Structure formats: C-alpha cells, structure tokens
C-alpha cells in the first residue's frame, strides 16, 4: 500500500474536494421528529376509534401491533419525502450543494484497488461474462493499470469447479497481457461462507491494495463507476466504505420486469432520502461497494456469536455488521445515491424471490441480538432494528388482520346485545367514529402510496424519455401498483412464515440463487401456495358469513391469496415479459439506452466457447503477503492508532 492509515484522518487533513456534511445532527432530529409525530398521530386516531366502545384485550393487542407497523410506515414515508425534495431540486443529499453543471472529477488514480467477485456454485458462463464485461469496461477508460481483478470461488460442486477453471483459462487467452491483472482462486473448504472467503483474500493479498471493490456473482459495473468510487475514496481519507445503488437489469419474466421497473423508478429517490439523514453512517449491502482495505482488515474480522440460532452462530447478514464496525471505529460510511453504472440481477419469479428473502430474514433477525453491542453509532443500531422489522412487520400485519377479523366477528355476533351486565340500567349503544376511520384510512394510504406518487413525479420531471415517455410511465406504474397490491398478501404470508420458522430455530441453507428466467410449472406453484389459498377461502367464508361488511375490507388481501397459484405461475412467464416490453410496459433506462458494459456482457453470453482438449489446471496466484485479520468479540473494541 502506498498509504497505510490505521485510523481516520483528522478533519484538518481533509482535501478540499472531500465530502462535507452540514447539519448532521439537525437532519436526524428533523427526520425522527417528523416520523414520530406522524406515527403518534396515527396511533392516537386508532386508539380513539377502538376505545369508543370500550377497549378490550384483543383490541389492545391490535393497537400495539398497529403502532409498530405504522411507525415503520412513517419512517419510510419521510425518507421518501426528503429524497423527493432533493431530487426535484437537484441537490446532493450529503453536501446539500446543487448538482447542476458539476464538473467531472478527473483526479489521477494514485492508489491500488482490487475488484473481487466471490462466487459459490454459480452459473459459470454468466459469472465469467459479467466479470469480463466489467474488466473490459474499466480497460476502455485507460485507467486499469492500478486495478487487479480476483474471482474468489467457494464452489463446492466439483463439476462447476472444473468448469470455472476451464472458463478461466479461456478468459486468460482472450485477455492476453491483461490477464496478468486477473486471478482465480478457489478454496477447498468454504469456511465462514462469504465472510470467510473475503477474509482469506484480505489476509493473503489485502496488504497490496488500498481499496477493495466487492461485486456479487450477478454484479456488473461500468468502468466509469469504478473510477468514481476510487476517486471518492481518495478524496475522503476518513471514508471506510462507499455503497452504490445496484440497479436490477436483464429481466425477462413479467415478475422480473416488475421488480426491475419498481427498483429503477423508486430506488434513486428513496436512496437519496436515506443518504440525507444517514449522512456518514450509511449501511452496506454486501456488494457493488468500495471498502478501504486497512480499515476493513482492522475492524471487520467478525466473530462467531455465542448461543444457538437465530441469534447465535456465524453472522449471516455480515454486511450490516461490517458497516457498523467501521462506523464504530470512526470511519465514515457513505451512500452515494447518484452514482450510475452499478448493476445487479434479481430472482425472476416469486418463489425464487421468496427463497432469497428467507435467507435475509434469518440474517436480519439475528441483528436484534447484537443491538446492545458496545459503542455502536445510534444510526447503526437503527439499521439493525429496521432491517429486522422490515420482515417482522409482515407477521405483524398478518396478526392484525387475523385479530381484526376475530374482533369483527365477535362484535357482529354481539351486535344486538346492548345489556352486557346484570342490573344494567342503560344500554351500551355502539359508537362508530366514521370521520376518524376515514381520516385513518386516508393517512395510511398517503404513507403507503405517497412515495410511489412522488417517485413518478420525479421521473416525469427529470427522466421521462429514459422510461419511454409519459404514457409508458403512467401505464407501467398503474400495472406495477395493481400487481404489487395483488402479490403483497402472498409475500406477507411467506415473510410471516419465515419469521416464525427463524424464531423457532430452524436453519436456512445459503445456496446459490436462480437468476435466469424460467416458467414455473403448475405443480410447483400449487405446492408452494395451496395452504395459503385454502386458508384464504376459509377466512373469507367465515368473514362473509358473520361480518359481511368487514369482508369487503379484506377482499384485496383475500383476492391475492386465493389467486396465488396463477399469480405465481403467470408472473414467471417469459412470454408475458416479452409482451410487456413490446408494449413499453415496465420499460427502464437501460433498455431505452443500454449501457455499453451491459451490451458487451449480453454479447459475451451469446458466445459458445470451444471446449478445452483437457481439463484446465489450477491457475497460478500472486505470492502471499500475509496480514492478520483479528476476529474480535463484538464488545472487544479499542481505537487503533497509526
């Protein structure tokens, strides 16, 4: 390394172009106060409605659950509002300076960076194509001299492992001299999963680099984006990590295109809002990010937690924890919401999407067990809490619906009972606070749908042509909202089931993901949804029989559950996906004007490479330059000085 900082630079040492964040504390106070006021208002209205006819135990439980979920909605809503204002005015969320007419940063690259892609039993052809496209894109910038690329395999399937070696040898032949900057390493035993994979790389070769850019197996990044990340790290010596916004691409099924469109439409605005109040304590999402190597080695050696699952064992969602450890050690962690050229792929159907969420549920719930870790930044604790609550709210919503149904049925059965006690002189007339009920419905709708509307307004104002024009945006957003409403109950049930299974101690397998489009067979769709469909039919029958008015309130939820099998089946259709694109439905900027790095990767995927006459040998690796990476107890913290 040309520089070897063991602790963040002093403020007096910051370069002139470093990120400076005015009013950090004030922003957070404003965010918390607005979110709290909104949440308290909603909970008070709900309390007033329920208490009008004497609050019983069931309704008290409903009120508590409502308070948790409504607080979650309030926090998300105000992040969206902040992002909307900043994006409409073209203001950077960190510096609060105008982004109009900013000159590009062309500072020379003076540091060395390793671009690493950990893989585990993945589709070799897709991995190599993304890896090569990213490398070639950086080569085209003329700045590749200070970069090395590493494919870090944890593959356990021996057939895939040999395919990786064969594909690597062919890649080396294509790269020529450039191949001297690209390396393939496979661990025989994937101890510690991805955490162990990256830790071994850092220990063996981390001392050779100032920075590490972490990709996922489905990541693709443009060379210009890589350079901007490195220049940002160079200009900010106090920065330990910079996270970009990975944009989903290459989706071919209807469901995949739905997820892709929603992410591209709303993510930049929501991320801008997050960056505004998180400031220098942002989160890490595990990939498409740049990390200061020395800071990561010193502070991100994660221990095995004491106890049993779900709170003990290996730290599963390690990225959140690594960001928290960096911030605890006084390193800045930034989310740069405006960086373009950062891409990923997402599961192409509801079943595979839910399988991925199952892994995240267990990892995020585990964070509740380390909330009390010593010296954590308050925002880091909030990341842990909100990450877990994001999935727990599904269980809360389902419990609220079930308990509300029970309450409605009980009240309907006792609707004509006005004397509930012996010797009662006056009847208990039911009180319906219709105005408050309407007010609460309106407020909840605003919190749920408001960010969507704001995202559409930003897009129509600044990115209309990139999405195919106004009409394409309007019809796509209408269908996106309708489909989101239909599948929301399905995801609610899956997430609720996952949360319960995690809390009961059931483990999850962290296998590779299905990313390529596939039409799900009817048998799999029915097997994965039949229980929720049967429960919804029974639920609807009981509600309609005893509380028909409440049944109509439940209808949107019941509809999605009853139709779950065909929704899962047809949304996985490639024909529906192609038809949507032909009609400019769910059209995204990377389709109206595709990034050259994506074009190149798609070209590489169409090429069938010749087979080798004999299996490729294990590739050579750079000499080890061993650096210890201590695994500390979560509370074992001391400031490391230079």
Phi, psi and omega per residue, in radians:
X1 nan 2.464 3.085
X2 -1.365 -0.410 3.048
X3 -2.401 2.563 -3.022
X4 -2.386 1.123 -3.105
X5 -1.216 2.307 3.082
X6 -1.719 -0.163 3.103
X7 -2.624 2.789 -3.094
X8 -1.059 2.631 3.104
X9 -1.203 2.666 3.055
X10 -1.235 2.716 3.129
X11 -1.015 -0.601 -3.111
X12 -1.197 -0.274 -3.107
X13 -1.680 -0.001 -3.061
X14 -1.202 2.402 3.052
X15 -1.122 2.846 -3.101
X16 -1.105 -0.533 -3.101
X17 -1.662 0.263 3.099
X18 -1.224 2.707 3.116
X19 -1.265 2.181 3.055
X20 -2.065 2.372 -2.983
X21 -2.065 1.769 3.119
X22 -1.326 2.516 3.005
X23 1.095 0.735 -3.095
X24 -1.025 -0.883 -3.091
X25 -1.148 -0.705 -3.129
X26 -1.068 -0.720 3.132
X27 -1.033 -0.787 -3.081
X28 -1.196 -0.678 3.092
X29 -1.082 -0.770 3.139
X30 -1.073 -0.784 -3.131
X31 -1.079 -0.822 -3.115
X32 -1.156 -0.763 -3.100
X33 -1.109 -0.812 3.135
X34 -1.101 -0.752 3.126
X35 -1.125 -0.719 -3.120
X36 -1.169 -0.760 3.129
X37 -1.072 -0.738 3.126
X38 -1.114 -0.776 -3.123
X39 -1.128 -0.784 -3.137
X40 -1.094 -0.687 3.127
X41 -1.063 -0.825 3.138
X42 -1.117 -0.748 -3.130
X43 -1.160 -0.683 3.132
X44 -1.119 -0.729 3.113
X45 -1.081 -0.762 3.127
X46 -1.089 -0.729 3.108
X47 -1.074 -0.740 -3.135
X48 -1.100 -0.680 3.135
X49 -1.169 -0.806 -3.064
X50 -1.274 -0.629 -3.061
X51 -1.355 -0.177 -3.118
X52 -1.051 -0.550 3.141
X53 -2.017 0.668 -3.141
X54 1.164 1.955 -3.087
X55 -1.230 2.017 3.086
X56 -1.649 3.106 -3.066
X57 -1.066 -0.750 -3.138
X58 -1.060 -0.771 -3.122
X59 -1.246 -0.538 3.061
X60 -1.108 -0.707 3.084
X61 -1.130 -0.756 3.105
X62 -1.029 -0.716 -3.124
X63 -1.106 -0.745 3.119
X64 -1.104 -0.808 3.132
X65 -1.098 -0.715 3.101
X66 -1.073 -0.713 -3.140
X67 -1.060 -0.709 3.126
X68 -1.148 -0.874 -3.084
X69 -1.191 -0.637 -3.125
X70 -1.230 -0.588 3.059
X71 -1.123 -0.695 3.095
X72 -1.080 -0.767 3.109
X73 -1.084 -0.692 -3.110
X74 -1.123 -0.751 3.130
X75 -1.092 -0.789 3.136
X76 -1.134 -0.688 -3.104
X77 -1.090 -0.820 -3.075
X78 -1.246 -0.494 2.983
X79 -1.072 -0.751 3.110
X80 -1.112 -0.699 -3.140
X81 -1.117 -0.785 3.118
X82 -1.063 -0.762 3.126
X83 -1.101 -0.677 3.123
X84 -1.069 -0.867 -3.105
X85 -1.073 -0.798 -3.096
X86 -1.158 -0.705 -3.136
X87 -1.247 -0.667 3.112
X88 -1.090 -0.674 -3.101
X89 -1.575 -0.018 -3.120
X90 0.982 0.943 3.135
X91 -2.013 2.324 3.111
X92 -1.171 2.280 -3.045
X93 -1.228 -0.342 -3.131
X94 -1.587 -1.000 -3.083
X95 -1.450 -0.300 -3.053
X96 1.074 0.438 3.053
X97 -1.702 2.702 3.119
X98 -1.142 2.436 3.111
X99 -1.658 0.022 -3.115
X100 -1.282 2.261 3.034
X101 1.197 0.372 3.121
X102 -1.200 2.346 3.114
X103 -1.287 2.485 3.135
X104 -1.162 2.583 3.104
X105 -1.476 1.943 -3.134
X106 -1.974 0.485 3.138
X107 -1.046 2.496 -3.139
X108 -1.130 2.550 3.073
X109 -1.436 2.006 -3.070
X110 -2.000 0.030 -3.113
X111 -2.079 2.834 3.120
X112 -1.790 2.442 -3.051
X113 -2.305 2.371 3.027
X114 -1.774 2.242 3.038
X115 -1.760 2.003 -3.008
X116 -2.061 2.430 3.111
X117 -2.214 1.727 3.041
X118 -1.283 2.376 3.124
X119 -2.345 2.714 -3.109
X120 -2.604 1.795 3.092
X121 0.928 0.776 -3.085
X122 -1.671 2.977 3.024
X123 -1.172 1.900 -3.003
X124 -1.060 -0.733 -3.105
X125 -1.049 -0.766 3.137
X126 -1.189 -0.720 -3.133
X127 -1.075 -0.844 -3.104
X128 -1.150 -0.656 3.134
X129 -1.105 -0.800 3.117
X130 -1.150 -0.703 3.120
X131 -1.087 -0.839 -3.111
X132 -1.187 -0.689 -3.136
X133 -1.093 -0.731 3.113
X134 -1.124 -0.786 3.136
X135 -1.083 -0.797 -3.129
X136 -1.150 -0.631 3.110
X137 -1.089 -0.711 3.086
X138 -1.188 -0.656 3.096
X139 -1.040 -0.681 -3.116
X140 -1.138 -0.320 3.098
X141 -1.378 -0.268 -3.088
X142 1.377 0.187 -3.048
X143 -2.067 0.422 -3.004
X144 -1.423 -0.156 -3.035
X145 -1.016 -0.581 -3.082
X146 -1.671 0.342 -3.126
X147 -2.185 2.514 2.919
X148 -2.192 2.599 -3.123
X149 -2.014 2.378 -3.135
X150 -2.250 2.213 2.956
X151 -1.730 1.928 -3.013
X152 -1.811 1.734 -3.026
X153 -1.588 2.319 2.958
X154 -1.993 0.343 -3.042
X155 -1.067 2.294 3.124
X156 -1.793 -0.352 3.111
X157 -1.343 2.062 -3.021
X158 -1.162 -0.564 3.098
X159 -1.145 -0.785 3.111
X160 -1.164 -0.646 3.137
X161 -1.078 -0.736 3.103
X162 -1.194 -0.652 3.085
X163 -1.080 -0.647 3.088
X164 -1.103 -0.772 3.138
X165 -1.139 -0.722 3.122
X166 -1.104 -0.823 3.142
X167 -1.112 -0.588 -3.141
X168 -1.183 -0.710 3.129
X169 -1.116 -0.727 3.089
X170 -1.121 -0.650 3.092
X171 -1.116 -0.727 3.128
X172 -1.080 -0.648 3.102
X173 -1.149 -0.659 3.123
X174 -1.233 -0.629 -3.078
X175 -1.319 -0.503 -3.101
X176 1.135 -2.289 -3.116
X177 -1.096 -0.492 3.134
X178 -1.126 -0.349 3.116
X179 -1.106 -0.297 3.107
X180 -1.200 -0.232 3.127
X181 -1.867 0.267 -3.138
X182 -2.308 2.364 -3.025
X183 -2.402 2.561 3.085
X184 -2.102 2.235 3.080
X185 -2.316 2.292 3.061
X186 -2.086 2.266 3.033
X187 -1.484 2.414 3.092
X188 -1.219 -0.628 3.134
X189 -2.178 2.157 -3.092
X190 -1.522 1.123 3.131
X191 -1.179 2.255 3.110
X192 1.375 0.179 3.129
X193 0.947 -2.457 -3.088
X194 -1.127 -0.609 3.114
X195 -1.038 -0.826 3.130
X196 -1.165 -0.609 3.111
X197 -1.054 -0.886 -3.132
X198 -1.220 -0.623 3.139
X199 -1.093 -0.724 3.131
X200 -1.128 -0.688 3.077
X201 -1.066 -0.801 -3.123
X202 -1.079 -0.680 -3.129
X203 -1.209 -0.669 -3.063
X204 -1.439 -0.666 -3.019
X205 -2.334 0.003 -3.088
X206 -1.039 -0.554 -3.122
X207 -1.147 -0.235 3.141
X208 -1.465 -0.100 -2.983
X209 -2.384 2.593 3.007
X210 -1.438 -0.579 -3.043
X211 -2.319 2.782 3.057
X212 -2.350 2.114 3.033
X213 -1.715 2.094 -3.058
X214 -1.725 2.158 3.051
X215 -1.884 2.787 2.985
X216 -1.721 2.998 -3.124
X217 -1.094 -0.443 3.142
X218 -1.848 0.224 -3.118
X219 -1.405 2.579 2.949
X220 -2.452 2.354 -3.134
X221 -2.370 2.428 3.115
X222 -1.312 2.582 -3.129
X223 -1.014 -0.707 3.128
X224 -1.071 -0.638 3.120
X225 -1.156 -0.733 3.100
X226 -1.046 -0.744 -3.130
X227 -1.151 -0.713 3.132
X228 -1.104 -0.646 3.114
X229 -1.130 -0.774 -3.137
X230 -1.151 -0.757 3.129
X231 -1.096 -0.642 3.099
X232 -1.135 -0.674 3.100
X233 -1.181 -0.707 3.116
X234 -1.093 -0.656 -3.094
X235 -1.382 -0.197 -3.072
X236 -2.268 1.382 -3.075
X237 -1.125 -0.237 3.052
X238 -1.487 -0.100 -3.025
X239 -1.500 2.251 3.100
X240 -1.738 -0.410 -3.083
X241 -2.773 2.462 3.029
X242 -2.228 2.145 3.124
X243 -1.778 2.342 3.038
X244 -1.729 3.072 3.076
X245 -1.756 1.812 3.100
X246 -1.263 2.154 -3.115
X247 -1.707 2.216 3.114
X248 -1.128 2.459 -3.137
X249 -2.480 2.971 2.992
X250 1.117 0.532 -3.130
X251 -1.531 2.379 -3.044
X252 -2.059 -0.419 3.122
X253 -1.476 2.883 3.105
X254 -1.074 -0.793 -3.141
X255 -1.118 -0.778 3.131
X256 -1.047 -0.730 3.135
X257 -1.209 -0.588 3.063
X258 -1.079 -0.843 3.125
X259 -1.120 -0.753 -3.135
X260 -1.058 -0.816 -3.128
X261 -1.099 -0.817 -3.120
X262 -1.071 -0.714 -3.128
X263 -1.140 -0.787 -3.114
X264 -1.199 -0.590 -3.088
X265 -1.285 -0.767 -2.978
X266 -1.818 -0.505 -3.002
X267 -1.027 -0.808 -3.132
X268 -1.005 -0.731 3.136
X269 -1.177 -0.792 -3.134
X270 -1.144 -0.678 3.119
X271 -1.161 -0.626 3.076
X272 -1.072 -0.744 3.095
X273 -1.119 -0.710 3.091
X274 -1.076 -0.812 -3.122
X275 -1.065 -0.576 -3.114
X276 -1.057 -0.808 -3.077
X277 -1.706 -0.365 3.054
X278 -1.297 -0.548 -3.128
X279 0.867 -1.960 -3.049
X280 -1.659 0.275 3.128
X281 -2.196 0.803 -3.108
X282 -1.282 -3.126 -3.085
X283 -1.850 2.972 3.093
X284 -2.149 2.331 -3.082
X285 -1.889 0.243 2.965
X286 1.587 -0.192 -3.131
X287 -2.844 2.963 -3.094
X288 0.935 0.802 -3.111
X289 -2.495 2.738 3.078
X290 -1.969 2.422 -3.046
X291 -2.240 2.426 3.034
X292 -1.321 2.084 -2.953
X293 -1.048 -0.809 -3.075
X294 -1.110 -0.738 3.132
X295 -1.105 -0.729 -3.123
X296 -1.132 -0.775 -3.131
X297 -1.124 -0.720 -3.081
X298 -1.237 -0.561 -2.924
X299 -2.153 -0.143 -3.011
X300 -2.008 0.447 2.962
X301 -1.383 1.723 -2.963
X302 -1.485 2.409 3.141
X303 -1.481 2.990 2.917
X304 -1.536 2.224 -3.063
X305 -1.340 2.511 3.132
X306 -1.223 2.654 3.076
X307 1.653 -3.090 -3.104
X308 -1.744 2.918 3.068
X309 -1.056 2.599 0.207
X310 -1.562 -0.123 -3.022
X311 -1.738 -0.225 3.140
X312 -1.841 -3.128 3.102
X313 1.543 -2.841 3.109
X314 -1.078 2.500 3.060
X315 -1.306 2.016 -2.999
X316 -1.443 -1.029 3.076
X317 -1.477 1.323 -3.003
X318 -1.216 -0.457 -3.020
X319 -1.097 -0.790 3.090
X320 -0.979 -0.758 -3.072
X321 -1.212 -0.682 3.132
X322 -1.115 -0.711 3.068
X323 -1.089 -0.716 -3.139
X324 -1.141 -0.681 3.130
X325 -1.165 -0.695 3.088
X326 -1.094 -0.770 -3.124
X327 -1.192 -0.620 3.102
X328 -1.091 -0.549 3.124
X329 -1.531 0.252 3.052
X330 1.323 0.275 3.013
X331 -1.519 2.429 3.083
X332 -1.292 2.502 3.041
X333 -2.208 2.041 -3.039
X334 -1.945 2.579 2.924
X335 -1.932 1.968 3.116
X336 -1.715 1.719 -3.007
X337 -1.330 -0.246 -3.029
X338 -1.752 0.026 3.134
X339 -1.292 2.172 3.114
X340 -1.794 2.765 3.116
X341 1.707 0.279 3.116
X342 -1.966 2.046 -2.988
X343 -2.267 2.762 3.051
X344 -2.631 3.090 3.025
X345 -2.125 2.725 -3.094
X346 -2.182 2.778 3.062
X347 -0.982 2.505 -2.935
X348 -1.665 0.000 3.105
X349 -2.585 2.920 -3.025
X350 -1.122 -0.661 -3.091
X351 -1.154 -0.856 3.140
X352 -1.167 -0.584 3.087
X353 -1.115 -0.739 3.127
X354 -1.168 -0.664 3.100
X355 -1.046 -0.730 3.101
X356 -1.113 -0.742 3.124
X357 -1.099 -0.567 3.125
X358 -1.010 -0.706 3.123
X359 -1.186 -0.731 -3.124
X360 -1.178 -0.592 3.121
X361 -1.021 -0.847 -3.109
X362 -1.134 -0.751 -3.135
X363 -1.124 -0.724 -3.093
X364 -1.276 -0.650 3.105
X365 -1.150 -0.570 3.093
X366 -1.013 -0.522 -3.121
X367 -1.108 -0.407 3.114
X368 -1.084 -0.472 3.141
X369 -1.344 -0.201 -3.138
X370 -2.064 0.276 3.119
X371 -1.049 -0.531 -3.078
X372 -1.611 0.250 3.107
X373 -0.993 2.415 -3.042
X374 -1.122 2.424 2.976
X375 1.189 0.265 3.078
X376 -1.187 2.548 3.032
X377 -1.187 2.477 -3.142
X378 -0.962 -0.629 3.128
X379 -1.183 -0.612 3.089
X380 -1.110 -0.734 3.078
X381 -1.070 -0.689 3.126
X382 -1.122 -0.673 3.070
X383 -1.024 -0.813 3.128
X384 -1.047 -0.811 -3.083
X385 -1.143 -0.854 -3.094
X386 -1.184 -0.591 3.104
X387 -1.085 -0.687 3.101
X388 -1.292 -0.773 -3.104
X389 -1.117 -0.500 3.133
X390 -0.949 -0.603 3.117
X391 -1.663 -0.608 -3.136
X392 -1.119 -0.518 3.121
X393 -1.049 -0.487 3.082
X394 -1.104 -0.755 3.082
X395 -1.133 -0.678 3.135
X396 -1.115 -0.802 3.130
X397 -1.064 -0.723 -3.126
X398 -1.165 -0.733 3.092
X399 -1.088 -0.710 3.109
X400 -1.063 -0.747 -3.136
X401 -1.147 -0.751 -3.137
X402 -1.149 -0.812 -3.133
X403 -1.171 -0.645 3.093
X404 -1.133 -0.648 3.077
X405 -1.106 -0.797 3.119
X406 -1.054 -0.733 3.139
X407 -1.135 -0.741 -3.140
X408 -1.122 -0.702 3.137
X409 -1.162 -0.779 3.127
X410 -1.064 -0.778 -3.140
X411 -1.158 -0.621 3.129
X412 -1.160 -0.695 3.131
X413 -1.152 -0.615 -3.123
X414 -1.727 0.366 -3.029
X415 -1.070 -0.559 -3.081
X416 -1.785 0.248 3.112
X417 -1.722 1.823 -3.077
X418 -1.811 -0.237 3.101
X419 -2.031 1.813 -3.019
X420 -1.770 -0.126 -3.107
X421 -2.285 2.696 3.087
X422 -1.180 2.489 3.101
X423 1.096 0.458 3.131
X424 -1.350 2.201 -3.085
X425 -1.415 -0.630 -3.037
X426 -2.129 2.529 -3.132
X427 -1.295 2.727 3.034
X428 -1.651 1.625 3.130
X429 -1.327 2.319 3.108
X430 -1.158 2.469 -3.132
X431 -1.999 2.196 3.105
X432 -2.004 1.967 3.131
X433 -1.585 1.350 -3.020
X434 -1.053 -0.743 -3.112
X435 -1.085 -0.728 3.118
X436 -1.182 -0.660 3.112
X437 -1.077 -0.793 3.120
X438 -1.107 -0.727 3.137
X439 -1.071 -0.731 3.141
X440 -1.183 -0.681 3.094
X441 -1.094 -0.762 3.127
X442 -1.098 -0.802 -3.122
X443 -1.088 -0.764 3.126
X444 -1.116 -0.715 3.119
X445 -1.100 -0.698 3.112
X446 -1.091 -0.777 -3.135
X447 -1.140 -0.653 -3.126
X448 -1.324 -0.828 -2.990
X449 -1.721 -0.286 -3.111
X450 -0.971 -0.887 3.116
X451 -1.018 -0.596 3.090
X452 -1.107 -0.814 3.130
X453 -1.076 -0.745 3.133
X454 -1.117 -0.689 3.100
X455 -1.089 -0.691 3.101
X456 -1.144 -0.713 3.140
X457 -1.093 -0.772 3.106
X458 -1.065 -0.766 -3.117
X459 -1.140 -0.778 3.118
X460 -1.109 -0.518 -3.104
X461 -1.400 -0.759 -2.971
X462 -2.019 -0.339 -3.026
X463 -2.345 0.513 -3.020
X464 -1.033 -0.864 -3.070
X465 -1.164 -0.498 -3.134
X466 -1.176 -0.395 3.140
X467 -1.802 0.234 3.072
X468 1.601 0.154 3.102
X469 1.794 2.994 -3.036
X470 -1.054 -0.848 -3.080
X471 -1.100 -0.692 3.117
X472 -1.091 -0.696 3.136
X473 -1.169 -0.787 -3.077
X474 -1.133 -0.821 -3.109
X475 -1.230 -0.613 3.111
X476 -1.161 -0.734 -3.132
X477 -1.173 -0.654 3.095
X478 -1.072 -0.821 -3.140
X479 -1.192 -0.639 3.107
X480 -1.084 -0.753 3.141
X481 -1.174 -0.758 3.135
X482 -1.086 -0.809 -3.133
X483 -1.171 -0.647 3.100
X484 -1.081 -0.698 3.107
X485 -1.131 -0.692 -3.113
X486 -1.194 -0.703 -3.071
X487 -1.597 -0.167 3.128
X488 -0.987 -0.768 3.100
X489 -1.102 -0.606 3.118
X490 -1.109 -0.831 3.131
X491 -1.167 -0.591 3.088
X492 -1.033 -0.811 -3.123
X493 -1.141 -0.790 3.120
X494 -1.038 -0.853 -3.103
X495 -1.125 -0.707 3.111
X496 -1.073 -0.752 3.110
X497 -1.109 -0.731 3.137
X498 -1.096 -0.758 -3.139
X499 -1.073 -0.800 -3.141
X500 -1.083 -0.781 -3.117
X501 -1.135 -0.631 3.101
X502 -1.162 -0.808 -3.123
X503 -1.121 -0.456 3.091
X504 -1.452 -0.068 3.035
X505 1.656 0.148 3.111
X506 -1.271 2.393 -3.101
X507 -1.553 2.883 -3.134
X508 -2.196 2.502 3.052
X509 -1.540 2.254 -3.135
X510 -1.685 1.318 -3.118
X511 -1.600 3.014 3.096
X512 -1.179 2.760 -3.058
X513 -1.711 2.634 2.974
X514 -1.460 2.117 -3.070
X515 -2.076 -0.461 -3.119
X516 -1.379 2.587 -3.084
X517 -1.115 2.418 3.084
X518 -2.656 2.456 3.081
X519 -1.454 2.068 -3.111
X520 -1.231 2.360 3.097
X521 -1.230 2.669 -3.130
X522 -0.992 -0.680 -3.112
X523 -1.022 -0.783 3.127
X524 -1.180 -0.700 -3.137
X525 -1.084 -0.795 -3.121
X526 -1.188 -0.721 -3.137
X527 -1.075 -0.615 -3.080
X528 -1.475 -0.178 -3.037
X529 -2.251 -0.131 -2.988
X530 -1.069 -0.665 -3.106
X531 -1.151 -0.748 -3.134
X532 -1.223 -0.575 3.098
X533 -1.145 -0.803 3.131
X534 -1.098 -0.757 3.139
X535 -1.089 -0.684 -3.134
X536 -1.162 -0.697 3.106
X537 -1.100 -0.775 3.112
X538 -1.145 -0.741 3.116
X539 -1.033 -0.819 -3.132
X540 -1.135 -0.690 -3.131
X541 -1.112 -0.807 -3.122
X542 -1.125 -0.766 -3.107
X543 -1.145 -0.781 -3.123
X544 -1.131 -0.596 -3.115
X545 -1.236 -0.767 -2.998
X546 -1.811 -0.473 -3.118
X547 -2.451 1.211 -3.030
X548 -1.040 -0.552 3.113
X549 -1.132 -0.761 3.134
X550 -1.170 -0.501 3.123
X551 -0.986 -0.717 -3.102
X552 -1.193 -0.502 3.045
X553 -1.210 -0.571 -3.118
X554 -1.441 -0.209 -2.980
X555 -0.954 -0.761 3.125
X556 -1.036 -0.652 3.116
X557 -1.221 -0.820 -3.111
X558 -1.119 -0.642 -3.120
X559 -1.058 -0.834 3.131
X560 -1.066 -0.684 -3.123
X561 -1.253 -0.734 3.135
X562 -1.128 -0.646 -3.120
X563 -1.624 0.285 -3.006
X564 -1.040 -0.747 -3.114
X565 -1.093 -0.919 3.097
X566 -1.130 -0.571 3.095
X567 -1.108 -0.768 3.123
X568 -1.143 -0.763 -3.104
X569 -1.110 -1.001 -2.999
X570 -1.303 -0.443 3.088
X571 -1.278 -0.255 3.063
X572 -1.553 0.062 -3.060
X573 -1.287 2.259 3.043
X574 -1.274 -0.578 3.111
X575 -1.118 -0.760 3.088
X576 -1.103 -0.637 3.108
X577 -1.134 -0.783 3.119
X578 -1.150 -0.704 3.127
X579 -1.092 -0.688 3.113
X580 -1.099 -0.736 -3.132
X581 -1.169 -0.702 3.132
X582 -1.077 -0.513 -3.137
X583 -1.672 0.218 -3.138
X584 1.037 0.643 3.045
X585 -1.757 2.265 -3.074
X586 1.117 0.545 3.086
X587 -1.261 2.424 -3.093
X588 -2.215 2.839 -3.072
X589 -1.015 -0.603 -3.123
X590 -1.259 -0.142 3.064
X591 -1.722 -0.555 3.090
X592 -1.360 -0.509 3.106
X593 -2.619 1.503 -2.975
X594 -1.217 2.388 3.068
X595 -1.114 2.372 -3.136
X596 -0.948 -0.555 -3.134
X597 -1.166 -0.591 3.090
X598 -1.288 -0.672 3.087
X599 -1.047 -0.773 -3.139
X600 -1.122 -0.742 -3.139
X601 -1.111 -0.735 3.110
X602 -1.090 -0.639 3.065
X603 -1.115 -0.748 3.138
X604 -1.111 -0.596 -3.123
X605 -1.228 -0.383 3.137
X606 -1.487 -0.196 -3.080
X607 -1.535 2.216 3.041
X608 -1.640 1.977 -3.104
X609 -1.435 2.511 -3.132
X610 -1.132 2.609 3.094
X611 -1.324 2.606 3.091
X612 -1.361 2.564 3.124
X613 -1.125 -0.458 3.098
X614 -2.567 2.712 -3.113
X615 -0.981 2.397 -3.131
X616 -1.208 2.521 3.109
X617 -1.354 3.047 3.067
X618 -1.224 2.181 -3.079
X619 -1.168 2.692 3.094
X620 -1.272 2.680 -3.117
X621 -2.223 2.783 3.071
X622 -1.110 2.758 3.084
X623 -1.110 2.471 3.117
X624 -1.132 2.470 3.035
X625 -2.269 1.322 -2.853
X626 -1.117 2.304 3.055
X627 -2.291 2.191 3.132
X628 -1.199 2.493 3.074
X629 -2.168 1.616 -3.014
X630 -1.121 2.441 3.034
X631 -1.690 1.859 -3.055
X632 -1.689 2.690 2.928
X633 -1.137 2.622 -3.061
X634 -1.025 -0.514 -3.139
X635 -1.746 0.036 3.136
X636 -1.549 1.549 -3.050
X637 -2.262 2.339 2.979
X638 -2.536 2.540 -3.122
X639 -1.184 2.253 3.118
X640 -1.696 2.070 -3.121
X641 -1.650 2.875 -3.135
X642 -1.155 nan nan
